[in-house]
Amino acid sequence: MKQEDVISSVRQRYLNINSFSEILIEGFDEESVQLFRQEVERLKALFFLIGDKEGSGIPVKLLAFYRKTGVIHDLQRLRWELIAYAKQKNVGVPESCLAYSRNSAC
C-alpha cells in the first residue's frame, strides 16, 4: 500500500467516524451505533496493518467513546434477545424493551 493510499484511507475512516458521531449526538439508534463501531474497527485495523500495534495514532477520547458505544451495543443486543425470548414463550414483552426498539423485528 502506498503512503498516499494509507493517508487517504485514514482520512476516509475519520470522515466516516465524524459523520456517524454527529448522528449519535441525536440518539443511539442500533444502526448508527453499529456503523460507528465498524468504522472505528476499520481504523484500528488500518493502524495495525501499517505497524501501529497499540493504535497509538488513534485519539484516546475516540477509543473511550468506542468502548462506551460497545456497552450500548451490548445492551441493545440484550434487548433484542429479551424480545425474541418473550415472543418464543408467548409472553408479553416488557414495556421497557419496546420503548427503545425501533429497528427490532417485533
C-alpha positions as CSV (number, residue, x, y, z in Angstrom):
1,M,0.0,0.0,0.0
2,K,1.4,3.4,-1.0
3,Q,1.7,6.2,1.6
4,E,-0.9,8.2,-0.3
5,D,-3.3,5.3,-0.2
6,V,-2.8,4.9,3.6
7,I,-3.3,8.6,4.2
8,S,-6.4,8.6,2.0
9,S,-7.8,5.6,3.9
10,V,-7.2,7.1,7.3
11,R,-8.8,10.3,6.2
12,Q,-11.9,8.5,4.9
13,R,-12.2,6.5,8.1
14,Y,-12.1,9.7,10.2
15,L,-14.6,11.4,7.9
16,N,-17.0,8.4,8.3
17,I,-16.4,8.3,12.1
18,N,-17.2,12.0,12.3
19,S,-20.4,11.7,10.3
20,F,-21.6,8.8,12.5
21,S,-20.6,10.7,15.6
22,E,-22.9,13.5,14.6
23,I,-25.7,11.1,14.1
24,L,-25.1,9.6,17.5
25,I,-25.5,13.0,19.1
26,E,-29.2,12.8,18.1
27,G,-29.6,9.4,19.7
28,F,-28.1,6.0,19.9
29,D,-30.2,4.0,17.4
30,E,-28.9,0.5,16.7
31,E,-27.8,1.0,13.1
32,S,-25.8,4.2,13.9
33,V,-24.1,2.6,16.9
34,Q,-23.1,-0.5,14.8
35,L,-21.9,1.6,11.8
36,F,-19.8,3.9,14.1
37,R,-18.2,0.9,15.8
38,Q,-17.4,-0.7,12.4
39,E,-15.6,2.4,11.2
40,V,-13.5,2.6,14.4
41,E,-12.7,-1.1,14.0
42,R,-11.6,-0.4,10.3
43,L,-9.4,2.4,11.5
44,K,-7.9,0.2,14.2
45,A,-7.2,-2.5,11.6
46,L,-5.6,0.1,9.3
47,F,-3.3,1.3,12.0
48,F,-2.5,-2.4,12.8
49,L,-1.6,-3.0,9.2
50,I,0.8,-0.1,9.0
51,G,2.6,-1.3,12.1
52,D,1.0,0.6,14.9
53,K,0.0,-2.5,17.0
54,E,-1.2,-0.4,20.0
55,G,-3.2,2.0,18.0
56,S,-1.4,5.0,19.4
57,G,-2.3,7.0,16.4
58,I,-6.0,6.9,17.4
59,P,-7.1,9.6,19.8
60,V,-7.7,8.3,23.4
61,K,-11.1,10.1,23.5
62,L,-12.2,8.3,20.3
63,L,-11.2,4.9,21.8
64,A,-13.1,5.7,25.1
65,F,-16.2,6.7,23.1
66,Y,-15.8,3.5,21.1
67,R,-15.8,1.4,24.3
68,K,-18.8,3.2,25.7
69,T,-20.8,2.6,22.5
70,G,-19.8,-1.1,23.0
71,V,-21.7,-1.1,26.2
72,I,-24.7,0.5,24.5
73,H,-24.4,-2.1,21.7
74,D,-24.4,-4.9,24.2
75,L,-27.5,-3.6,25.9
76,Q,-29.2,-3.3,22.5
77,R,-28.4,-6.9,21.8
78,L,-29.7,-8.0,25.2
79,R,-32.9,-6.2,24.4
80,W,-33.2,-8.0,21.1
81,E,-32.7,-11.3,22.9
82,L,-35.3,-10.5,25.5
83,I,-37.8,-9.6,22.9
84,A,-37.1,-12.8,20.9
85,Y,-37.4,-14.9,24.1
86,A,-40.6,-13.3,25.1
87,K,-42.1,-14.0,21.6
88,Q,-40.8,-17.6,21.7
89,K,-42.5,-18.1,25.1
90,N,-45.7,-16.2,24.1
91,V,-45.4,-13.8,26.9
92,G,-45.8,-10.1,26.9
93,V,-42.7,-8.1,26.1
94,P,-41.7,-5.7,28.9
95,E,-42.6,-2.1,28.1
96,S,-39.0,-1.1,28.8
97,C,-37.8,-3.3,26.0
98,L,-40.3,-1.9,23.5
99,A,-39.7,1.7,24.4
100,Y,-36.4,1.9,22.5
101,S,-36.9,-0.9,20.0
102,R,-37.3,1.0,16.7
103,N,-35.4,-1.5,14.5
104,S,-36.3,-4.7,16.1
105,A,-38.4,-7.4,14.4
106,C,-41.3,-7.1,16.9
